[in-house]
Every structure is written in structure tokens, then in C-alpha cells.
Amino acid sequence: MKRIIIIVDKTSLLKSIDQLRKSKNAIILAHYYQEPEIQDIADFVGDSLALAQWATKTDADIIVLCGVHFMGETAKILSPQKRVFVPDLDAGCSLADSCPADEFADFIENNPGHTVVSYVNTTAAVKALTDVVVTSTNAKQIVDSFPQDEKMIFGPDKNLGDYINKITGRDMLLWDGACHVHEQFSLEKILDLKKEYPDALLLAHPECKKYILEVADHVGSTSSLLKFTKQSDSKQFIVATESGILHQMKKESPEKQFIPAPPEDPTCACNDCFYMKMNTLEKLYLCLKNETPEIFVDENIRLKAVKPIERMLEISAKYGL
């Protein structure tokens, strides 16, 4: 049987998505790294912390999480009574993949007596091994909430963990994981860009390597970088994080110039997350229409994983994050 492909124009596609969203009482949540057209049709666009917060307070029956797999899992962990879908089930995360739950469990067992802090970019199974979850927005405040002499494990992002150690004066044990996007930025090419744009400020996500962070004018989560560009008097910015955030930066500050930081390899689009870009309008439409693919989390794992996430949300609320 031949496969029939129906090409629908973008306007009709957007209209159909909107109709399905309303008829099914669905909410579309999108991460800043999604394609611009998905960000524009979403009910809410944010970073990992904001998406987790929205998953707890929405009245929608259906949550469609336009991001990567672990984000859908986080929404399902927090809202088990709701149906959670993602446009593409294969949209994974290189950072989450760098921390298999069984290996992380061995790491914890081999380092007893440590409080386990896990970055949100992990699977539900890893979260279930964790004492408290953090995002790049709240990691410093959450780590600072523990006594200075607390023995801690941080995983899976070694770059973020090293940065948090530096700014908090800690000595957390770090899991050896990293994000393939933030690992690829070229310091040499960034410095060349600084010569070409001498007035541009360098903004960097803390998942970047140490030598990038050391020359950055501002280090922060995606939401922090976005806020900085709105409040800064500067008119030019070199942005060292996934390029999807530039869409919101341009929308918020159309009079300013945003330059994506270049990767080491000039032949690849390494400042784009391949997994994030797997989601498309067509897949979003089919996801809403067919109510698939759906996210499921084993209940035993969910009950363990929800505690460190809720702890994160409580501490974040305390600090107004």
C-alpha cells in the first residue's frame, strides 16, 4: 500500500492545531529551544523550571509538551491524573542519555553519605534516585539551602556542577556528563566574533565549558539570558546556548542584534539541538489529533521521583524563582 502524504499549508495547520487544542481542553507547553513556529502557537513558552511549574497548575485535561522526552516525563510525574503527550517520542536528550540510572545508582552507592542533587535534564529513573532536583535557574539557591559542610553529589552535567561549585564554594562530587550542544562552542571563534563586534556582550549558559564561562559577561539559564537582554543597555549580544532562544530575544527586543555563538565544527549546526528540532508543526497536529505518542511513567518510579521535584519547587517558591 502506498503511503499518502497530504501537504497542508501552514495557516491551515495552525488553525487545525488551535481547534484541536480548544476542543480537547489541551495546553501546549514549549521550551525556548523549539522552532519559532511552535513557540508562537504554544500557550506558554519557558525554561525547564517554568514548564515544570506550569504542569502543576494547569486545568487542562491534556498537556502537550513540546520539548524533549524528560520534560514530558517531568510533567507526567507532577500531574499523573492528566494525559501527557510529546510530538515525537524519539526527541531525547544527550545530557540525560549520559547518565544511565543503573550506573548513577552505582556511583551513589560507591559514595555513601552524600545528598544527591540531580539536574532536571535526567530520566524519571534518575530522579527517583535523587534527594532534590535543580534547574539552571535555581541550582545555586537550592545548593546554598544546604549546610556548607554537606557532602553532595551533583549530576549529570559536569560543567554546570563545576560552575555551581565555584559560585557556592562547594566541593560536590560531579557525574561526568555533558550536553552535546553546550560542549561544542568554540572559544577561539567567539573571541574572533568579539573583535568583529567589540560592543557585543557574551551571554553563556552554565552548561558551557569552563573557559567559555570565564570570558562571559553574563552566565545564566535561558530565562536569565532572556531577562538580561531585555534589561541591558547593550545593543549587541553573542549568545552561547541553543539558538532557539534567539527567537524570544528578538521578539522581546527587536531593536537589538543577537549573534549565535559558533561551534568548533563549521560544517555542523551544533548550536542547534537535534532532538529539540525533531518536533514540528505537523507532528504537533498529529499528536493532538491522534492523542499519541503518550508519556507513561511507572508508578513506583513516579512516587520516588515526585518528591525531589516537589522539593525543588518548594525551595524555588521560597526564593521567588
Secondary structure by P-SEA (a helix, b strand, c coil): cbbbbbbbcaaaaaaaaaaaaaaabbbbbbcccccaaaaaaccccccaaaaaaaaacccccbbbbcccaaaaaaaaaacccbbbbbcccccccaaaaaccaaaaaaaaaaccccbbbbcccccaaaaaacccccccccaaaaaacccccccccccccaaaaaaaaaaaccccccccccccccccccaaaaaaaaaacccbbbbbcccccaaaaaaccccccaaaaaaaaaacccccccccccccaaaaaaaacccbbbbcccccccccccccccccccccaaaaaaaaacccccccccaaaaaaaaaaaaaaaaaaaaacc
